[in-house]
Amino acid sequence: MRDPMNKIERFCYNHPYFGIKNLMLYITIANVAFWVLSAINPLFLTYLSFDASLILRGQVWRLVTFMLYPPSTGLLAFIVFYFYYWIGNTLEQYWGTGQFTIYFFSGVILTVIYGFIIYFATGMVIRLDSQYIYLSMFFSFASMFPDTTILLFYIIPVKMKYLAVVDAVFFVLSVIMNPFPLNLLPVVAVLNFFIFCGGSLLRNRPGRTSKSTINFRRESRRIRREQESKLYTHKCAVCGRTDVDHPELEFRYCSRCQGYHCFCSDHINNHIHFTE
């Protein structure tokens, strides 16, 4: 089976200006605004979630506002906001604006389709928010940067792959313990994850991996040292053009190359992948 990412990458290559730049910044601003409004009036968030029956009665704004539903409403909400902003912003830099925009909104569309199918098939009204959209985003980040270390509660250093394992356990439990068809919603999130990252997981499965593992933090420091002695931020590994010489170009990092290699929009889908 062909990797769906090939078609997505080709589409983004042919449409270099497609997408919403800094999408997670706008999402995070909306999260903060809705959090503040819900702190003033706790009933406010009830008007944001996805509800198929109410949408069909005219509350069409729920098709949009549910994806802006704050992923957390407690006192630690702003830490959660920053965490998901950081993940989304990193994915956008890694994939490119177009691919990340497609990724985020494909999760939104899958959730909407699921909500309407359940409503029309069973008559059950399910209030949906953005929880599993963010879960899918987290799994994608953890699969690409498993050795990235974060400070849990700003104290405990934990690698992303271990957090992903913990989340995966809760994911499986929610599928097993929740009644049908509510238990299918997490599967929708994983479907979005596998569409974008499934091919990479298969390519990198045991027996097909390279001998070395990329240390994202080490490579980031190496790139930073190189940038300190140069005036540009991004340089294409094929043609050598930089963002300073050609500010109109979009630069991306290839997920299939071994290492931390940057390419311009003309060569992101037209280069020989680095193997060492």
Rosetta blueprint (number, residue, H / E / L):
1 M L
2 R L
3 D L
4 P H
5 M H
6 N H
7 K H
8 I H
9 E H
10 R H
11 F H
12 C H
13 Y H
14 N H
15 H L
16 P L
17 Y L
18 F L
19 G L
20 I L
21 K L
22 N L
23 L H
24 M H
25 L H
26 Y H
27 I H
28 T H
29 I H
30 A H
31 N H
32 V H
33 A H
34 F H
35 W H
36 V H
37 L H
38 S H
39 A H
40 I H
41 N L
42 P H
43 L H
44 F H
45 L H
46 T H
47 Y H
48 L L
49 S L
50 F E
51 D L
52 A H
53 S H
54 L H
55 I H
56 L H
57 R L
58 G L
59 Q L
60 V L
61 W L
62 R H
63 L H
64 V H
65 T H
66 F H
67 M H
68 L H
69 Y L
70 P L
71 P L
72 S L
73 T L
74 G L
75 L L
76 L L
77 A H
78 F H
79 I H
80 V H
81 F H
82 Y H
83 F H
84 Y H
85 Y H
86 W H
87 I H
88 G H
89 N H
90 T H
91 L H
92 E H
93 Q H
94 Y H
95 W H
96 G L
97 T H
98 G H
99 Q H
100 F H
101 T H
102 I H
103 Y H
104 F H
105 F H
106 S H
107 G H
108 V H
109 I H
110 L H
111 T H
112 V H
113 I H
114 Y H
115 G H
116 F H
117 I H
118 I H
119 Y H
120 F H
121 A H
122 T H
123 G L
124 M L
125 V L
126 I L
127 R L
128 L E
129 D L
130 S L
131 Q H
132 Y H
133 I H
134 Y H
135 L H
136 S H
137 M H
138 F H
139 F H
140 S H
141 F H
142 A H
143 S H
144 M H
145 F L
146 P L
147 D L
148 T L
149 T E
150 I E
151 L E
152 L E
153 F L
154 Y L
155 I L
156 I E
157 P E
158 V E
159 K E
160 M H
161 K H
162 Y H
163 L H
164 A H
165 V H
166 V H
167 D H
168 A H
169 V H
170 F H
171 F H
172 V H
173 L H
174 S H
175 V H
176 I H
177 M H
178 N L
179 P L
180 F L
181 P L
182 L H
183 N H
184 L H
185 L H
186 P H
187 V H
188 V H
189 A H
190 V H
191 L H
192 N H
193 F H
194 F H
195 I H
196 F H
197 C H
198 G H
199 G H
200 S H
201 L H
202 L H
203 R H
204 N L
205 R L
206 P L
207 G L
208 R L
209 T L
210 S L
211 K L
212 S L
213 T L
214 I L
215 N L
216 F H
217 R H
218 R H
219 E H
220 S H
221 R H
222 R H
223 I H
224 R H
225 R H
226 E H
227 Q H
228 E H
229 S L
230 K L
231 L L
232 Y L
233 T L
234 H L
235 K E
236 C L
237 A L
238 V L
239 C L
240 G L
241 R L
242 T E
243 D L
244 V L
245 D L
246 H L
247 P L
248 E L
249 L L
250 E L
251 F E
252 R E
253 Y E
254 C L
255 S L
256 R L
257 C L
258 Q L
259 G L
260 Y L
261 H L
262 C E
263 F E
264 C E
265 S L
266 D L
267 H L
268 I L
269 N L
270 N L
271 H L
272 I L
273 H L
274 F L
275 T L
276 E L
